[in-house]
């Protein structure tokens, strides 16, 4: 992924319900792009960004070192054509190359089609949880 891809990635994020300002996407991209423990990839079809993936290494005490797919999206008009499969294959290759034992991802409860897709690729649900966030004052 390169900075030139950010407008398309922003559109893909919006398809998932994340309406993020362009300057915020650029700032977040810069932070992720310079991290040695993160990787970004895009899938292109005929020169257009059709999907993207963000994966990172998560060291933890209670889990083995694993790769986490933080975000992945495929343009809704290009789904069911192998793009998501290719992006996850990229994540799995990235994880294996680093000796990780697994790849994990989270998906919103209402995304039944995505859950079926992940299951077809060998991913299995292992937990349910509630996400909590507290904004910090500056």
ROKEPA-916481 format. One record per atom (N, C-alpha, C, O): atom name; residue in one letter; x, y, z; residue number from 0. Coordinates in steps of 0.2 Angstrom, whole numbers, plus 2048, in hexadecimal, padded with zeros to 3 digits. Layout:
N
+----+---+-----+-----+-----+-----+
|  a | r |   x |   y |   z |   k |
+----+---+-----+-----+-----+-----+
| CA | a |   X |   Y |   Z | NUM |
...
+----+---+-----+-----+-----+-----+
This chain:
138
+----+---+-----+-----+-----+-----+
|  a | r |   x |   y |   z |   k |
+----+---+-----+-----+-----+-----+
|  N | x | 804 | 7FA | 800 |   0 |
| CA | x | 800 | 800 | 800 |   0 |
|  C | x | 805 | 806 | 800 |   0 |
|  O | x | 80A | 806 | 803 |   0 |
|  N | x | 802 | 80B | 7FC |   1 |
| CA | x | 806 | 811 | 7FC |   1 |
|  C | x | 801 | 817 | 7FD |   1 |
|  O | x | 7FB | 816 | 7FD |   1 |
|  N | x | 804 | 81D | 7FE |   2 |
| CA | x | 800 | 823 | 800 |   2 |
|  C | x | 7FB | 824 | 7FA |   2 |
|  O | x | 7F5 | 827 | 7FB |   2 |
|  N | x | 7FD | 822 | 7F4 |   3 |
| CA | x | 7F8 | 824 | 7EE |   3 |
|  C | x | 7F2 | 81F | 7EF |   3 |
|  O | x | 7ED | 821 | 7EB |   3 |
|  N | x | 7F2 | 81A | 7F3 |   4 |
| CA | x | 7EC | 815 | 7F4 |   4 |
|  C | x | 7E7 | 818 | 7F9 |   4 |
|  O | x | 7E2 | 815 | 7F9 |   4 |
|  N | x | 7E9 | 81D | 7FC |   5 |
| CA | x | 7E5 | 81F | 802 |   5 |
|  C | x | 7DE | 821 | 801 |   5 |
|  O | x | 7D9 | 81F | 805 |   5 |
|  N | x | 7DD | 824 | 7FB |   6 |
| CA | x | 7D6 | 826 | 7FA |   6 |
|  C | x | 7D1 | 820 | 7F8 |   6 |
|  O | x | 7CC | 820 | 7FB |   6 |
|  N | x | 7D4 | 81B | 7F5 |   7 |
| CA | x | 7D0 | 815 | 7F4 |   7 |
|  C | x | 7CF | 811 | 7FA |   7 |
|  O | x | 7CA | 80F | 7FB |   7 |
|  N | x | 7D4 | 811 | 7FE |   8 |
| CA | x | 7D4 | 80D | 805 |   8 |
|  C | x | 7CF | 811 | 809 |   8 |
|  O | x | 7CB | 80E | 80D |   8 |
|  N | x | 7CF | 818 | 809 |   9 |
| CA | x | 7CA | 81B | 80D |   9 |
|  C | x | 7C3 | 819 | 80B |   9 |
|  O | x | 7BE | 819 | 80F |   9 |
|  N | x | 7C2 | 819 | 804 |  10 |
| CA | x | 7BB | 816 | 801 |  10 |
|  C | x | 7B9 | 80F | 804 |  10 |
|  O | x | 7B3 | 80E | 805 |  10 |
|  N | x | 7BE | 80B | 804 |  11 |
| CA | x | 7BD | 804 | 806 |  11 |
|  C | x | 7BB | 804 | 80E |  11 |
|  O | x | 7B7 | 801 | 810 |  11 |
|  N | x | 7BF | 808 | 812 |  12 |
| CA | x | 7BD | 809 | 819 |  12 |
|  C | x | 7B6 | 80C | 81A |  12 |
|  O | x | 7B2 | 809 | 81E |  12 |
|  N | x | 7B4 | 810 | 815 |  13 |
| CA | x | 7AD | 813 | 816 |  13 |
|  C | x | 7A8 | 80D | 814 |  13 |
|  O | x | 7A2 | 80D | 817 |  13 |
|  N | x | 7A9 | 809 | 810 |  14 |
| CA | x | 7A5 | 803 | 80E |  14 |
|  C | x | 7A4 | 7FF | 814 |  14 |
|  O | x | 79F | 7FC | 815 |  14 |
|  N | x | 7A9 | 7FF | 819 |  15 |
| CA | x | 7A8 | 7FB | 81F |  15 |
|  C | x | 7A5 | 7FF | 825 |  15 |
|  O | x | 7A3 | 7FC | 82A |  15 |
|  N | x | 7A3 | 805 | 823 |  16 |
| CA | x | 7A0 | 809 | 828 |  16 |
|  C | x | 7A5 | 80E | 82C |  16 |
|  O | x | 7A3 | 811 | 831 |  16 |
|  N | x | 7AB | 80E | 82A |  17 |
| CA | x | 7B0 | 813 | 82D |  17 |
|  C | x | 7B1 | 819 | 829 |  17 |
|  O | x | 7B5 | 819 | 824 |  17 |
|  N | x | 7AD | 81E | 82A |  18 |
| CA | x | 7AE | 825 | 826 |  18 |
|  C | x | 7B3 | 829 | 829 |  18 |
|  O | x | 7B2 | 82C | 82E |  18 |
|  N | x | 7B9 | 828 | 827 |  19 |
| CA | x | 7BF | 82C | 82A |  19 |
|  C | x | 7C2 | 831 | 825 |  19 |
|  O | x | 7C2 | 830 | 81F |  19 |
|  N | x | 7C3 | 837 | 828 |  20 |
| CA | x | 7C6 | 83D | 824 |  20 |
|  C | x | 7CC | 83B | 821 |  20 |
|  O | x | 7D0 | 837 | 824 |  20 |
|  N | x | 7CD | 83D | 81B |  21 |
| CA | x | 7D3 | 83C | 817 |  21 |
|  C | x | 7DA | 83D | 81B |  21 |
|  O | x | 7DE | 839 | 81B |  21 |
|  N | x | 7DA | 843 | 81F |  22 |
| CA | x | 7E0 | 844 | 822 |  22 |
|  C | x | 7E1 | 83F | 828 |  22 |
|  O | x | 7E7 | 83E | 829 |  22 |
|  N | x | 7DC | 83D | 82B |  23 |
| CA | x | 7DD | 838 | 830 |  23 |
|  C | x | 7DF | 831 | 82D |  23 |
|  O | x | 7E4 | 82E | 830 |  23 |
|  N | x | 7DD | 82F | 827 |  24 |
| CA | x | 7DF | 829 | 824 |  24 |
|  C | x | 7E7 | 82A | 822 |  24 |
|  O | x | 7EA | 825 | 823 |  24 |
|  N | x | 7E9 | 830 | 820 |  25 |
| CA | x | 7F0 | 831 | 81E |  25 |
|  C | x | 7F4 | 830 | 824 |  25 |
|  O | x | 7F9 | 82D | 824 |  25 |
|  N | x | 7F2 | 833 | 82A |  26 |
| CA | x | 7F6 | 833 | 830 |  26 |
|  C | x | 7F6 | 82C | 833 |  26 |
|  O | x | 7FC | 82A | 835 |  26 |
|  N | x | 7F1 | 828 | 833 |  27 |
| CA | x | 7F1 | 821 | 835 |  27 |
|  C | x | 7F5 | 81D | 830 |  27 |
|  O | x | 7F9 | 819 | 833 |  27 |
|  N | x | 7F5 | 81E | 82A |  28 |
| CA | x | 7F9 | 81A | 825 |  28 |
|  C | x | 800 | 81C | 827 |  28 |
|  O | x | 804 | 817 | 827 |  28 |
|  N | x | 802 | 822 | 828 |  29 |
| CA | x | 809 | 823 | 829 |  29 |
|  C | x | 80C | 820 | 82F |  29 |
|  O | x | 811 | 81D | 82F |  29 |
|  N | x | 808 | 81F | 834 |  30 |
| CA | x | 80A | 81C | 83B |  30 |
|  C | x | 80B | 814 | 839 |  30 |
|  O | x | 80F | 812 | 83C |  30 |
|  N | x | 806 | 811 | 836 |  31 |
| CA | x | 806 | 80A | 835 |  31 |
|  C | x | 80C | 809 | 830 |  31 |
|  O | x | 810 | 804 | 831 |  31 |
|  N | x | 80D | 80D | 82B |  32 |
| CA | x | 812 | 80B | 825 |  32 |
|  C | x | 819 | 80B | 828 |  32 |
|  O | x | 81D | 808 | 825 |  32 |
|  N | x | 81A | 80F | 82D |  33 |
| CA | x | 821 | 810 | 830 |  33 |
|  C | x | 822 | 80B | 835 |  33 |
|  O | x | 828 | 80A | 838 |  33 |
|  N | x | 81D | 807 | 837 |  34 |
| CA | x | 81E | 801 | 83C |  34 |
|  C | x | 821 | 7FB | 839 |  34 |
|  O | x | 81E | 7F8 | 834 |  34 |
|  N | x | 826 | 7F8 | 83C |  35 |
| CA | x | 829 | 7F2 | 839 |  35 |
|  C | x | 825 | 7EC | 83B |  35 |
|  O | x | 826 | 7E7 | 838 |  35 |
|  N | x | 821 | 7ED | 83F |  36 |
| CA | x | 81C | 7E7 | 841 |  36 |
|  C | x | 815 | 7E7 | 83E |  36 |
|  O | x | 811 | 7E3 | 840 |  36 |
|  N | x | 815 | 7EB | 839 |  37 |
| CA | x | 80E | 7EC | 836 |  37 |
|  C | x | 810 | 7EB | 82E |  37 |
|  O | x | 815 | 7ED | 82C |  37 |
|  N | x | 80B | 7E9 | 82B |  38 |
| CA | x | 80B | 7E8 | 823 |  38 |
|  C | x | 804 | 7EB | 820 |  38 |
|  O | x | 7FF | 7E9 | 823 |  38 |
|  N | x | 805 | 7EE | 81B |  39 |
| CA | x | 7FF | 7F0 | 817 |  39 |
|  C | x | 7FF | 7ED | 810 |  39 |
|  O | x | 805 | 7ED | 80D |  39 |
|  N | x | 7FA | 7EC | 80D |  40 |
| CA | x | 7F9 | 7E9 | 806 |  40 |
|  C | x | 7F3 | 7EB | 803 |  40 |
|  O | x | 7EE | 7EC | 806 |  40 |
|  N | x | 7F4 | 7EC | 7FC |  41 |
| CA | x | 7EE | 7EE | 7F8 |  41 |
|  C | x | 7ED | 7E8 | 7F3 |  41 |
|  O | x | 7F2 | 7E5 | 7F1 |  41 |
|  N | x | 7E7 | 7E7 | 7F1 |  42 |
| CA | x | 7E6 | 7E3 | 7EB |  42 |
|  C | x | 7E3 | 7E7 | 7E6 |  42 |
|  O | x | 7DE | 7EB | 7E7 |  42 |
|  N | x | 7E6 | 7E7 | 7E0 |  43 |
| CA | x | 7E4 | 7EB | 7DA |  43 |
|  C | x | 7E1 | 7E7 | 7D5 |  43 |
|  O | x | 7E3 | 7E1 | 7D3 |  43 |
|  N | x | 7DC | 7E9 | 7D1 |  44 |
| CA | x | 7D9 | 7E6 | 7CC |  44 |
|  C | x | 7D8 | 7EC | 7C6 |  44 |
|  O | x | 7D5 | 7F1 | 7C7 |  44 |
|  N | x | 7DC | 7EA | 7C1 |  45 |
| CA | x | 7DC | 7EF | 7BB |  45 |
|  C | x | 7DE | 7F6 | 7BD |  45 |
|  O | x | 7DC | 7FB | 7BB |  45 |
|  N | x | 7E3 | 7F6 | 7C2 |  46 |
| CA | x | 7E6 | 7FC | 7C4 |  46 |
|  C | x | 7E2 | 800 | 7CA |  46 |
|  O | x | 7E5 | 805 | 7CC |  46 |
|  N | x | 7DD | 7FD | 7CC |  47 |
| CA | x | 7D9 | 800 | 7D1 |  47 |
|  C | x | 7D9 | 7FC | 7D8 |  47 |
|  O | x | 7DA | 7F6 | 7D7 |  47 |
|  N | x | 7D9 | 800 | 7DD |  48 |
| CA | x | 7DA | 7FC | 7E4 |  48 |
|  C | x | 7D3 | 7F9 | 7E5 |  48 |
|  O | x | 7CE | 7FC | 7E5 |  48 |
|  N | x | 7D3 | 7F2 | 7E5 |  49 |
| CA | x | 7CD | 7EE | 7E6 |  49 |
|  C | x | 7CC | 7EC | 7EE |  49 |
|  O | x | 7C7 | 7EA | 7F0 |  49 |
|  N | x | 7D2 | 7EC | 7F1 |  50 |
| CA | x | 7D2 | 7EA | 7F8 |  50 |
|  C | x | 7D8 | 7EC | 7FC |  50 |
|  O | x | 7DD | 7EE | 7F9 |  50 |
|  N | x | 7D8 | 7EC | 802 |  51 |
| CA | x | 7DE | 7ED | 806 |  51 |
|  C | x | 7DE | 7E9 | 80D |  51 |
|  O | x | 7D9 | 7E6 | 80F |  51 |
|  N | x | 7E4 | 7E8 | 80F |  52 |
| CA | x | 7E5 | 7E4 | 816 |  52 |
|  C | x | 7EA | 7E8 | 81A |  52 |
|  O | x | 7EF | 7EA | 817 |  52 |
|  N | x | 7E9 | 7E8 | 820 |  53 |
| CA | x | 7EE | 7EA | 825 |  53 |
|  C | x | 7EF | 7E4 | 82A |  53 |
|  O | x | 7EA | 7E2 | 82E |  53 |
|  N | x | 7F5 | 7E2 | 82B |  54 |
| CA | x | 7F7 | 7DC | 830 |  54 |
|  C | x | 7FC | 7DF | 834 |  54 |
|  O | x | 801 | 7E2 | 832 |  54 |
|  N | x | 7FC | 7DC | 83A |  55 |
| CA | x | 802 | 7DE | 83F |  55 |
|  C | x | 804 | 7D8 | 844 |  55 |
|  O | x | 7FF | 7D4 | 845 |  55 |
|  N | x | 809 | 7D9 | 846 |  56 |
| CA | x | 80C | 7D4 | 84B |  56 |
|  C | x | 809 | 7D6 | 852 |  56 |
|  O | x | 80A | 7DB | 854 |  56 |
|  N | x | 806 | 7D1 | 856 |  57 |
| CA | x | 804 | 7D2 | 85D |  57 |
|  C | x | 807 | 7CE | 861 |  57 |
|  O | x | 805 | 7C8 | 862 |  57 |
|  N | x | 80C | 7D0 | 865 |  58 |
| CA | x | 80F | 7CC | 86B |  58 |
|  C | x | 80A | 7CD | 871 |  58 |
|  O | x | 807 | 7D2 | 872 |  58 |
|  N | x | 809 | 7C8 | 874 |  59 |
| CA | x | 804 | 7C8 | 87A |  59 |
|  C | x | 807 | 7C2 | 87F |  59 |
|  O | x | 80A | 7BE | 87D |  59 |
|  N | x | 805 | 7C3 | 885 |  60 |
| CA | x | 807 | 7BF | 88A |  60 |
|  C | x | 802 | 7B9 | 88A |  60 |
|  O | x | 804 | 7B3 | 88B |  60 |
|  N | x | 7FC | 7BA | 889 |  61 |
| CA | x | 7F7 | 7B4 | 889 |  61 |
|  C | x | 7F5 | 7B0 | 883 |  61 |
|  O | x | 7F2 | 7AC | 883 |  61 |
|  N | x | 7F9 | 7B3 | 87D |  62 |
| CA | x | 7F8 | 7AF | 877 |  62 |
|  C | x | 7FF | 7AF | 874 |  62 |
|  O | x | 804 | 7B2 | 875 |  62 |
|  N | x | 7FF | 7AA | 86F |  63 |
| CA | x | 806 | 7AA | 86B |  63 |
|  C | x | 806 | 7B0 | 867 |  63 |
|  O | x | 802 | 7B3 | 865 |  63 |
|  N | x | 80D | 7B1 | 865 |  64 |
| CA | x | 80E | 7B6 | 860 |  64 |
|  C | x | 80A | 7B5 | 85A |  64 |
|  O | x | 80B | 7B0 | 857 |  64 |
|  N | x | 806 | 7BA | 858 |  65 |
| CA | x | 802 | 7B8 | 852 |  65 |
|  C | x | 801 | 7BF | 84E |  65 |
|  O | x | 802 | 7C4 | 850 |  65 |
|  N | x | 7FF | 7BE | 848 |  66 |
| CA | x | 7FD | 7C3 | 843 |  66 |
|  C | x | 7F6 | 7C5 | 844 |  66 |
|  O | x | 7F2 | 7C1 | 845 |  66 |
|  N | x | 7F4 | 7CB | 844 |  67 |
| CA | x | 7EE | 7CE | 845 |  67 |
|  C | x | 7EC | 7D2 | 83E |  67 |
|  O | x | 7EF | 7D7 | 83D |  67 |
|  N | x | 7E6 | 7D0 | 83B |  68 |
| CA | x | 7E4 | 7D3 | 836 |  68 |
|  C | x | 7E0 | 7D9 | 839 |  68 |
|  O | x | 7DA | 7D8 | 83B |  68 |
|  N | x | 7E2 | 7DF | 839 |  69 |
| CA | x | 7DF | 7E5 | 83C |  69 |
|  C | x | 7D9 | 7E7 | 838 |  69 |
|  O | x | 7D4 | 7E9 | 83A |  69 |
|  N | x | 7DA | 7E7 | 831 |  70 |
| CA | x | 7D5 | 7EA | 82D |  70 |
|  C | x | 7D6 | 7E6 | 826 |  70 |
|  O | x | 7DC | 7E5 | 824 |  70 |
|  N | x | 7D0 | 7E5 | 823 |  71 |
| CA | x | 7D0 | 7E2 | 81C |  71 |
|  C | x | 7CA | 7E4 | 819 |  71 |
|  O | x | 7C4 | 7E4 | 81C |  71 |
|  N | x | 7CA | 7E6 | 813 |  72 |
| CA | x | 7C4 | 7E8 | 80F |  72 |
|  C | x | 7C5 | 7E7 | 808 |  72 |
|  O | x | 7CA | 7E8 | 805 |  72 |
|  N | x | 7C0 | 7E4 | 805 |  73 |
| CA | x | 7BF | 7E3 | 7FD |  73 |
|  C | x | 7B9 | 7E7 | 7FB |  73 |
|  O | x | 7B4 | 7E7 | 7FE |  73 |
|  N | x | 7BA | 7EB | 7F5 |  74 |
| CA | x | 7B5 | 7EF | 7F3 |  74 |
|  C | x | 7AF | 7EA | 7F1 |  74 |
|  O | x | 7AF | 7E5 | 7EE |  74 |
|  N | x | 7A9 | 7ED | 7F3 |  75 |
| CA | x | 7A3 | 7E8 | 7F3 |  75 |
|  C | x | 7A2 | 7E6 | 7EC |  75 |
|  O | x | 79F | 7E1 | 7EB |  75 |
|  N | x | 7A4 | 7EA | 7E7 |  76 |
| CA | x | 7A2 | 7E8 | 7E0 |  76 |
|  C | x | 7A7 | 7E3 | 7DD |  76 |
|  O | x | 7A6 | 7E1 | 7D8 |  76 |
|  N | x | 7AC | 7E2 | 7E1 |  77 |
| CA | x | 7B1 | 7DD | 7DF |  77 |
|  C | x | 7B2 | 7D7 | 7E4 |  77 |
|  O | x | 7B7 | 7D3 | 7E3 |  77 |
|  N | x | 7AD | 7D6 | 7E8 |  78 |
| CA | x | 7AE | 7D0 | 7ED |  78 |
|  C | x | 7AC | 7CA | 7E9 |  78 |
|  O | x | 7A9 | 7CA | 7E3 |  78 |
|  N | x | 7AE | 7C4 | 7EC |  79 |
| CA | x | 7AD | 7BD | 7E9 |  79 |
|  C | x | 7B1 | 7BC | 7E3 |  79 |
|  O | x | 7AF | 7B8 | 7DE |  79 |
|  N | x | 7B7 | 7BF | 7E3 |  80 |
| CA | x | 7BB | 7BE | 7DD |  80 |
|  C | x | 7C2 | 7BC | 7DF |  80 |
|  O | x | 7C7 | 7BC | 7DB |  80 |
|  N | x | 7C3 | 7BB | 7E5 |  81 |
| CA | x | 7CA | 7B8 | 7E8 |  81 |
|  C | x | 7CE | 7BE | 7EB |  81 |
|  O | x | 7D4 | 7BC | 7ED |  81 |
|  N | x | 7CC | 7C4 | 7EB |  82 |
| CA | x | 7D0 | 7C9 | 7ED |  82 |
|  C | x | 7D1 | 7C9 | 7F5 |  82 |
|  O | x | 7D7 | 7C9 | 7F7 |  82 |
|  N | x | 7CC | 7C7 | 7F9 |  83 |
| CA | x | 7CC | 7C6 | 800 |  83 |
|  C | x | 7D1 | 7C0 | 802 |  83 |
|  O | x | 7D5 | 7C1 | 806 |  83 |
|  N | x | 7D0 | 7BB | 7FE |  84 |
| CA | x | 7D4 | 7B5 | 7FF |  84 |
|  C | x | 7DB | 7B7 | 7FE |  84 |
|  O | x | 7E0 | 7B5 | 802 |  84 |
|  N | x | 7DD | 7BB | 7F9 |  85 |
| CA | x | 7E4 | 7BD | 7F7 |  85 |
|  C | x | 7E7 | 7C1 | 7FD |  85 |
|  O | x | 7EC | 7C0 | 7FE |  85 |
|  N | x | 7E3 | 7C6 | 7FF |  86 |
| CA | x | 7E5 | 7CA | 805 |  86 |
|  C | x | 7E6 | 7C6 | 80B |  86 |
|  O | x | 7EB | 7C7 | 80E |  86 |
|  N | x | 7E2 | 7C1 | 80D |  87 |
| CA | x | 7E3 | 7BD | 812 |  87 |
|  C | x | 7E9 | 7B9 | 811 |  87 |
|  O | x | 7ED | 7B7 | 816 |  87 |
|  N | x | 7EA | 7B6 | 80B |  88 |
| CA | x | 7F0 | 7B2 | 80A |  88 |
|  C | x | 7F7 | 7B6 | 80B |  88 |
|  O | x | 7FC | 7B4 | 80D |  88 |
|  N | x | 7F6 | 7BD | 809 |  89 |
| CA | x | 7FC | 7C1 | 80A |  89 |
|  C | x | 7FD | 7C2 | 812 |  89 |
|  O | x | 803 | 7C1 | 814 |  89 |
|  N | x | 7F8 | 7C2 | 816 |  90 |
| CA | x | 7F9 | 7C3 | 81D |  90 |
|  C | x | 7FC | 7BC | 820 |  90 |
|  O | x | 800 | 7BD | 824 |  90 |
|  N | x | 7F9 | 7B7 | 81E |  91 |
| CA | x | 7FC | 7B0 | 820 |  91 |
|  C | x | 803 | 7AF | 81E |  91 |
|  O | x | 807 | 7AD | 822 |  91 |
|  N | x | 805 | 7B1 | 818 |  92 |
| CA | x | 80C | 7B1 | 816 |  92 |
|  C | x | 810 | 7B5 | 81A |  92 |
|  O | x | 816 | 7B3 | 81C |  92 |
|  N | x | 80E | 7BB | 81B |  93 |
| CA | x | 812 | 7C0 | 820 |  93 |
|  C | x | 813 | 7BD | 826 |  93 |
|  O | x | 818 | 7BE | 829 |  93 |
|  N | x | 80E | 7BA | 829 |  94 |
| CA | x | 80E | 7B7 | 830 |  94 |
|  C | x | 813 | 7B1 | 830 |  94 |
|  O | x | 817 | 7B0 | 834 |  94 |
|  N | x | 812 | 7AD | 82B |  95 |
| CA | x | 817 | 7A7 | 82B |  95 |
|  C | x | 81E | 7A9 | 82A |  95 |
|  O | x | 822 | 7A6 | 82D |  95 |
|  N | x | 81F | 7AE | 826 |  96 |
| CA | x | 826 | 7B0 | 825 |  96 |
|  C | x | 829 | 7B3 | 82C |  96 |
|  O | x | 82F | 7B3 | 82C |  96 |
|  N | x | 825 | 7B5 | 830 |  97 |
| CA | x | 827 | 7B7 | 837 |  97 |
|  C | x | 827 | 7B2 | 83C |  97 |
|  O | x | 828 | 7B3 | 842 |  97 |
|  N | x | 825 | 7AC | 83B |  98 |
| CA | x | 825 | 7A6 | 83F |  98 |
|  C | x | 81F | 7A7 | 844 |  98 |
|  O | x | 81F | 7A3 | 849 |  98 |
|  N | x | 819 | 7AA | 842 |  99 |
| CA | x | 813 | 7AB | 846 |  99 |
|  C | x | 80F | 7A4 | 846 |  99 |
|  O | x | 80F | 7A1 | 841 |  99 |
|  N | x | 80C | 7A3 | 84B | 100 |
| CA | x | 808 | 79D | 84C | 100 |
|  C | x | 801 | 79D | 849 | 100 |
|  O | x | 7FE | 798 | 848 | 100 |
|  N | x | 7FF | 7A3 | 848 | 101 |
| CA | x | 7F8 | 7A4 | 846 | 101 |
|  C | x | 7F6 | 7AB | 843 | 101 |
|  O | x | 7FA | 7B0 | 844 | 101 |
|  N | x | 7F1 | 7AC | 840 | 102 |
| CA | x | 7EE | 7B2 | 83E | 102 |
|  C | x | 7E7 | 7B3 | 841 | 102 |
|  O | x | 7E3 | 7AE | 841 | 102 |
|  N | x | 7E6 | 7B9 | 843 | 103 |
| CA | x | 7DF | 7BA | 847 | 103 |
|  C | x | 7DC | 7C0 | 844 | 103 |
|  O | x | 7E0 | 7C5 | 841 | 103 |
|  N | x | 7D6 | 7C1 | 844 | 104 |
| CA | x | 7D2 | 7C7 | 842 | 104 |
|  C | x | 7CC | 7C7 | 846 | 104 |
|  O | x | 7C9 | 7C2 | 848 | 104 |
|  N | x | 7C9 | 7CD | 846 | 105 |
| CA | x | 7C3 | 7CE | 849 | 105 |
|  C | x | 7BE | 7D1 | 844 | 105 |
|  O | x | 7C0 | 7D4 | 83F | 105 |
|  N | x | 7B8 | 7CF | 844 | 106 |
| CA | x | 7B2 | 7D1 | 840 | 106 |
|  C | x | 7AC | 7D3 | 843 | 106 |
|  O | x | 7AA | 7CF | 848 | 106 |
|  N | x | 7A9 | 7D8 | 842 | 107 |
| CA | x | 7A3 | 7DB | 845 | 107 |
|  C | x | 79E | 7D5 | 845 | 107 |
|  O | x | 79D | 7D1 | 840 | 107 |
|  N | x | 79A | 7D5 | 84A | 108 |
| CA | x | 795 | 7CF | 84B | 108 |
|  C | x | 790 | 7CF | 845 | 108 |
|  O | x | 78E | 7CA | 843 | 108 |
|  N | x | 78E | 7D5 | 842 | 109 |
| CA | x | 789 | 7D5 | 83D | 109 |
|  C | x | 78C | 7D3 | 836 | 109 |
|  O | x | 788 | 7D3 | 831 | 109 |
|  N | x | 792 | 7D2 | 835 | 110 |
| CA | x | 795 | 7D0 | 82E | 110 |
|  C | x | 795 | 7C9 | 82D | 110 |
|  O | x | 79A | 7C6 | 82C | 110 |
|  N | x | 78F | 7C6 | 82C | 111 |
| CA | x | 78E | 7BF | 82B | 111 |
|  C | x | 792 | 7BD | 825 | 111 |
|  O | x | 795 | 7B7 | 825 | 111 |
|  N | x | 791 | 7C0 | 81F | 112 |
| CA | x | 795 | 7BE | 819 | 112 |
|  C | x | 79C | 7BE | 81A | 112 |
|  O | x | 7A0 | 7B9 | 818 | 112 |
|  N | x | 79F | 7C3 | 81E | 113 |
| CA | x | 7A6 | 7C3 | 81F | 113 |
|  C | x | 7A8 | 7BD | 823 | 113 |
|  O | x | 7AD | 7B9 | 822 | 113 |
|  N | x | 7A4 | 7BB | 828 | 114 |
| CA | x | 7A5 | 7B5 | 82D | 114 |
|  C | x | 7A5 | 7AF | 829 | 114 |
|  O | x | 7A9 | 7AB | 82A | 114 |
|  N | x | 7A1 | 7AE | 824 | 115 |
| CA | x | 7A0 | 7A8 | 820 | 115 |
|  C | x | 7A7 | 7A8 | 81C | 115 |
|  O | x | 7AA | 7A2 | 81B | 115 |
|  N | x | 7A9 | 7AD | 819 | 116 |
| CA | x | 7AF | 7AE | 815 | 116 |
|  C | x | 7B5 | 7AB | 819 | 116 |
|  O | x | 7B9 | 7A7 | 817 | 116 |
|  N | x | 7B6 | 7AE | 81F | 117 |
| CA | x | 7BC | 7AC | 823 | 117 |
|  C | x | 7BB | 7A5 | 825 | 117 |
|  O | x | 7C0 | 7A2 | 825 | 117 |
|  N | x | 7B5 | 7A2 | 826 | 118 |
| CA | x | 7B5 | 79B | 828 | 118 |
|  C | x | 7B7 | 797 | 822 | 118 |
|  O | x | 7BA | 792 | 823 | 118 |
|  N | x | 7B5 | 799 | 81C | 119 |
| CA | x | 7B7 | 795 | 816 | 119 |
|  C | x | 7BE | 795 | 815 | 119 |
|  O | x | 7C1 | 790 | 813 | 119 |
|  N | x | 7C2 | 79A | 818 | 120 |
| CA | x | 7C9 | 79A | 817 | 120 |
|  C | x | 7CD | 797 | 81D | 120 |
|  O | x | 7D3 | 797 | 81E | 120 |
|  N | x | 7C9 | 794 | 822 | 121 |
| CA | x | 7CC | 790 | 827 | 121 |
|  C | x | 7CC | 794 | 82E | 121 |
|  O | x | 7CF | 791 | 833 | 121 |
|  N | x | 7CA | 79A | 82E | 122 |
| CA | x | 7CA | 79E | 834 | 122 |
|  C | x | 7C4 | 79C | 838 | 122 |
|  O | x | 7BE | 79A | 836 | 122 |
|  N | x | 7C5 | 79B | 83F | 123 |
| CA | x | 7BF | 799 | 843 | 123 |
|  C | x | 7BE | 79E | 849 | 123 |
|  O | x | 7C3 | 7A1 | 84B | 123 |
|  N | x | 7B8 | 79F | 84B | 124 |
| CA | x | 7B6 | 7A3 | 850 | 124 |
|  C | x | 7B9 | 7A0 | 857 | 124 |
|  O | x | 7B8 | 79B | 858 | 124 |
|  N | x | 7BD | 7A4 | 85A | 125 |
| CA | x | 7C0 | 7A2 | 861 | 125 |
|  C | x | 7BE | 7A6 | 867 | 125 |
|  O | x | 7BF | 7A4 | 86C | 125 |
|  N | x | 7BB | 7AC | 866 | 126 |
| CA | x | 7B9 | 7B0 | 86B | 126 |
|  C | x | 7B4 | 7B5 | 869 | 126 |
|  O | x | 7B3 | 7B7 | 863 | 126 |
|  N | x | 7B0 | 7B7 | 86E | 127 |
| CA | x | 7AC | 7BD | 86D | 127 |
|  C | x | 7AE | 7C2 | 873 | 127 |
|  O | x | 7AF | 7C0 | 878 | 127 |
|  N | x | 7AD | 7C8 | 871 | 128 |
| CA | x | 7AF | 7CD | 877 | 128 |
|  C | x | 7AC | 7D4 | 875 | 128 |
|  O | x | 7A9 | 7D5 | 870 | 128 |
|  N | x | 7AC | 7D8 | 87A | 129 |
| CA | x | 7A9 | 7DF | 879 | 129 |
|  C | x | 7AF | 7E4 | 879 | 129 |
|  O | x | 7B4 | 7E3 | 87D | 129 |
|  N | x | 7AF | 7E8 | 874 | 130 |
| CA | x | 7B5 | 7ED | 874 | 130 |
|  C | x | 7B3 | 7F3 | 878 | 130 |
|  O | x | 7AD | 7F6 | 877 | 130 |
|  N | x | 7B7 | 7F5 | 87C | 131 |
| CA | x | 7B6 | 7FB | 880 | 131 |
|  C | x | 7BB | 801 | 87E | 131 |
|  O | x | 7C1 | 7FF | 87D | 131 |
|  N | x | 7B9 | 807 | 87E | 132 |
| CA | x | 7BE | 80C | 87C | 132 |
|  C | x | 7BD | 812 | 880 | 132 |
|  O | x | 7B7 | 814 | 882 | 132 |
|  N | x | 7C2 | 816 | 883 | 133 |
| CA | x | 7C1 | 81C | 887 | 133 |
|  C | x | 7C5 | 821 | 883 | 133 |
|  O | x | 7CB | 821 | 883 | 133 |
|  N | x | 7C2 | 826 | 881 | 134 |
| CA | x | 7C6 | 82C | 87E | 134 |
|  C | x | 7CA | 82F | 883 | 134 |
|  O | x | 7C8 | 830 | 889 | 134 |
|  N | x | 7D0 | 831 | 881 | 135 |
| CA | x | 7D4 | 835 | 886 | 135 |
|  C | x | 7D4 | 83C | 885 | 135 |
|  O | x | 7D4 | 83E | 87F | 135 |
|  N | x | 7D4 | 840 | 88A | 136 |
| CA | x | 7D4 | 847 | 889 | 136 |
|  C | x | 7DB | 84A | 888 | 136 |
|  O | x | 7E0 | 847 | 88B | 136 |
|  N | x | 7DC | 84F | 884 | 137 |
| CA | x | 7E3 | 852 | 883 | 137 |
|  C | x | 7E3 | 859 | 885 | 137 |
|  O | x | 7E8 | 85C | 885 | 137 |
+----+---+-----+-----+-----+-----+
